[in-house]
Amino acid sequence: SLRVPLYQFSHQEGHFASAALNTPIKNSERYIAFHFSGGTTEAVLCENQCFKIVGGTKDIALGQLIDRVGVRLGFEFPAGKYLDEIADGTEYDIKITPTKVQDGYFNLSGLETQLYKMIDNNLQNDVIVNLLFNEILLIINKTMEELKDLYKVDKFLFAGGVSSSKFIQNNINAYFAEEELSGDNAVGIAVLGGIEYGKEASNNFTIKWLYTKNY
């Protein structure tokens, strides 16, 4: 009724815009973005502002797995930040069934079950945490390799709270959001709305200057 323009964006678009904001990938027309959080684990092909889910979990989310294992170990919920401080990549001579990745998709409940059994057998916390994070790295790398071949894409963006993990960032070759923007999609929604408004106000010098300067 006030003739205020309405722009609609998905939850994921907001996360990706937040994550890409201060990275070179923001100018790319084609890339794959991962959203790793407590409720979502998806790989999304981003192509000319069109989005298609091309991979991710078929059961529990990556953030759920980390939090559940962390709580089982006695850490407070959410447990991700505590486990991330412990993870250092140490490898152990302990057999763990690798998680299968097929066409970019995988299940995480099997890994959860294996780790629960080890916790019940009183394996040390640091061993459990490193087994968990090392397997996460393997899953992510397998997924990236498969999607790279399937979609001929070599640029990857990571968004979501789990992507703020220093351990993951230090061991994965991709673009990551600034720490305060990893779990924030509101900034991305504001940016996307601003860009759409800027298109409509393209004759407005102030708006044009803002988008040239910041975006």
C-alpha positions in Angstrom: 0.0 0.0 0.0 3.0 2.3 0.5 4.5 1.2 -2.8 7.6 0.0 -1.1 9.3 -2.5 -3.5 9.4 -6.1 -2.4 12.5 -8.3 -3.2 12.4 -12.0 -2.5 15.5 -14.1 -1.8 16.0 -17.6 -0.4 17.7 -18.3 2.9 20.7 -19.8 1.1 21.1 -16.8 -1.2 21.5 -14.6 1.8 24.2 -16.8 3.3 26.1 -17.0 0.0 25.9 -13.2 -0.5 27.2 -12.7 3.0 30.0 -15.1 2.6 31.1 -13.8 -0.8 30.9 -10.1 0.2 34.6 -9.5 0.7 36.0 -12.2 -1.5 37.0 -12.3 -5.2 34.3 -14.9 -5.8 31.6 -12.3 -5.6 32.4 -11.4 -9.2 32.2 -14.9 -10.5 29.3 -16.0 -12.6 29.7 -19.7 -11.9 30.8 -21.4 -8.7 29.7 -24.0 -6.1 28.8 -22.8 -2.6 28.6 -25.0 0.4 26.3 -24.2 3.3 27.4 -26.0 6.5 25.3 -25.3 9.6 23.4 -27.1 12.4 20.4 -27.6 10.2 21.8 -27.6 6.7 24.5 -29.3 4.7 24.2 -28.5 1.0 26.3 -27.9 -2.1 24.7 -25.4 -4.4 25.6 -24.7 -8.0 25.4 -20.9 -8.4 25.3 -19.8 -12.0 24.2 -16.3 -13.2 22.0 -15.8 -10.1 20.3 -19.3 -10.6 20.8 -21.8 -7.8 20.6 -25.6 -7.9 21.3 -28.1 -5.1 23.9 -30.5 -6.4 25.1 -32.3 -3.3 25.1 -32.5 0.5 23.9 -34.7 3.3 21.0 -37.2 2.9 20.4 -37.5 6.7 21.8 -35.3 9.5 23.6 -32.0 9.0 27.3 -31.5 9.6 26.6 -29.1 12.4 24.3 -31.6 14.1 27.0 -34.3 13.9 29.6 -32.0 15.5 27.3 -30.8 18.2 26.0 -34.3 19.0 29.5 -35.7 19.3 30.6 -32.7 21.4 27.7 -33.0 23.8 28.3 -36.7 24.1 31.9 -35.9 25.1 30.6 -33.5 27.8 30.9 -30.1 26.1 28.2 -27.5 26.2 25.8 -27.1 23.3 26.6 -25.7 20.7 29.9 -27.6 20.9 31.5 -26.7 17.6 33.8 -24.0 18.9 35.2 -26.2 21.7 35.9 -29.1 19.3 37.5 -26.8 16.8 40.0 -25.6 19.4 41.0 -29.3 20.0 41.3 -30.4 16.4 44.9 -30.3 15.2 44.8 -32.9 12.4 46.7 -35.6 14.4 46.2 -39.0 12.8 45.9 -42.3 14.7 46.2 -45.9 13.8 42.5 -46.4 14.4 40.3 -47.9 11.7 37.2 -46.0 10.8 34.9 -46.8 8.0 35.2 -44.0 5.4 32.1 -42.1 4.5 31.0 -42.8 1.0 30.4 -39.9 -1.3 28.4 -40.4 -4.5 27.7 -37.7 -7.0 28.2 -35.1 -4.3 25.9 -36.7 -1.7 26.7 -38.6 1.5 25.3 -39.8 4.8 26.7 -38.8 8.1 24.8 -41.1 10.6 27.2 -44.0 10.0 30.1 -41.8 11.1 28.1 -40.7 14.1 27.4 -44.3 15.2 31.1 -45.2 14.9 32.2 -42.2 17.0 29.5 -42.9 19.7 30.9 -46.5 20.1 34.4 -45.1 20.5 33.1 -42.6 23.1 31.3 -45.4 25.0 34.7 -47.3 25.0 36.3 -44.3 26.7 38.5 -43.3 23.9 40.2 -39.9 24.7 38.4 -36.7 23.7 41.2 -35.4 21.6 41.4 -38.7 19.6 37.6 -38.6 19.0 37.7 -35.0 17.9 40.6 -35.5 15.5 38.9 -38.6 14.0 35.8 -36.6 13.5 37.4 -33.5 11.9 39.8 -35.5 9.8 36.9 -37.5 8.4 35.0 -34.3 7.8 38.0 -33.0 5.7 37.9 -36.2 3.7 34.2 -35.9 3.0 34.5 -32.3 2.0 37.4 -33.0 -0.3 35.7 -36.0 -1.9 32.6 -33.9 -2.5 34.6 -31.1 -4.0 36.4 -33.4 -6.4 33.2 -35.1 -7.6 31.4 -31.8 -8.1 34.4 -30.3 -9.9 34.3 -33.2 -12.4 30.5 -33.3 -12.7 30.0 -29.6 -13.2 33.4 -28.4 -14.5 33.7 -25.9 -11.6 36.9 -25.0 -9.8 35.7 -22.2 -7.5 34.1 -23.0 -4.2 32.6 -20.8 -1.5 31.9 -21.9 2.1 29.2 -20.4 4.2 27.4 -21.2 7.5 28.5 -21.5 11.1 30.4 -24.7 10.6 32.5 -23.0 7.9 33.9 -20.7 10.5 35.9 -23.6 11.8 39.6 -22.6 11.8 40.6 -26.2 11.3 38.4 -26.5 8.1 39.6 -23.2 6.8 43.2 -24.0 7.3 42.9 -27.3 5.4 40.5 -26.6 2.5 41.4 -24.7 -0.6 38.3 -22.5 -1.1 36.8 -19.1 -0.4 35.5 -18.5 3.1 33.3 -15.8 4.7 34.8 -13.4 7.2 34.3 -14.9 10.7 31.4 -12.6 11.7 29.6 -13.3 8.4 29.9 -17.1 8.4 26.6 -17.7 10.1 24.9 -14.5 9.1 22.5 -14.4 6.1 20.9 -11.1 7.1 23.8 -9.1 5.7 23.5 -11.0 2.5 19.8 -10.3 2.2 20.5 -6.6 2.8 23.2 -6.7 0.1 20.9 -8.5 -2.4 18.1 -6.1 -1.7 20.4 -3.1 -2.1 21.6 -4.4 -5.4 18.1 -4.9 -6.7 17.1 -1.4 -5.4 20.3 -0.1 -7.1 19.2 -1.5 -10.4 15.9 0.3 -10.1 17.6 3.5 -9.0 20.4 3.3 -11.6 20.0 6.9 -12.5 20.5 8.0 -8.9 24.2 9.1 -8.6 24.4 8.3 -4.9 23.1 4.7 -5.4 25.5 4.1 -8.3 28.4 5.3 -6.3 27.6 3.1 -3.4 27.4 -0.1 -5.5 30.5 0.8 -7.4 32.4 1.5 -4.2 31.2 -1.4 -2.0 30.0 -4.2 -4.2 
